């Protein structure tokens, strides 16, 4: 079975990001973001190779989402 893609969403234009199994953010609690969730990246499981993010990916798969404290710039298509 192929691992599902994970989506990076941003709350409006703010600094709050989540990983989600749903590209629309419909599975996210409404009290987490008062603005609209914006899709910023579609991440393939093979792109999430950094060891420090393995737990976040696992939590996202189990719970459907995971709130992030920081986001690697390369996930946003920016140079480090």
ChimeraX attribute file (.defattr): number of C-alpha atoms within 10 A of each C-alpha:
attribute: neighborCount
match mode: 1-to-1
recipient: residues
	/A:1	3
	/A:2	5
	/A:3	9
	/A:4	11
	/A:5	16
	/A:6	23
	/A:7	21
	/A:8	26
	/A:9	24
	/A:10	21
	/A:11	18
	/A:12	15
	/A:13	11
	/A:14	9
	/A:15	11
	/A:16	17
	/A:17	23
	/A:18	25
	/A:19	27
	/A:20	27
	/A:21	24
	/A:22	17
	/A:23	19
	/A:24	14
	/A:25	23
	/A:26	11
	/A:27	13
	/A:28	19
	/A:29	9
	/A:30	11
	/A:31	7
	/A:32	11
	/A:33	15
	/A:34	9
	/A:35	13
	/A:36	14
	/A:37	21
	/A:38	16
	/A:39	19
	/A:40	15
	/A:41	16
	/A:42	18
	/A:43	16
	/A:44	13
	/A:45	14
	/A:46	9
	/A:47	10
	/A:48	15
	/A:49	11
	/A:50	9
	/A:51	8
	/A:52	9
	/A:53	14
	/A:54	13
	/A:55	11
	/A:56	18
	/A:57	20
	/A:58	13
	/A:59	16
	/A:60	19
	/A:61	18
	/A:62	11
	/A:63	11
	/A:64	17
	/A:65	24
	/A:66	21
	/A:67	17
	/A:68	16
	/A:69	9
	/A:70	10
	/A:71	15
	/A:72	12
	/A:73	10
	/A:74	9
	/A:75	16
	/A:76	13
	/A:77	10
	/A:78	8
	/A:79	8
	/A:80	7
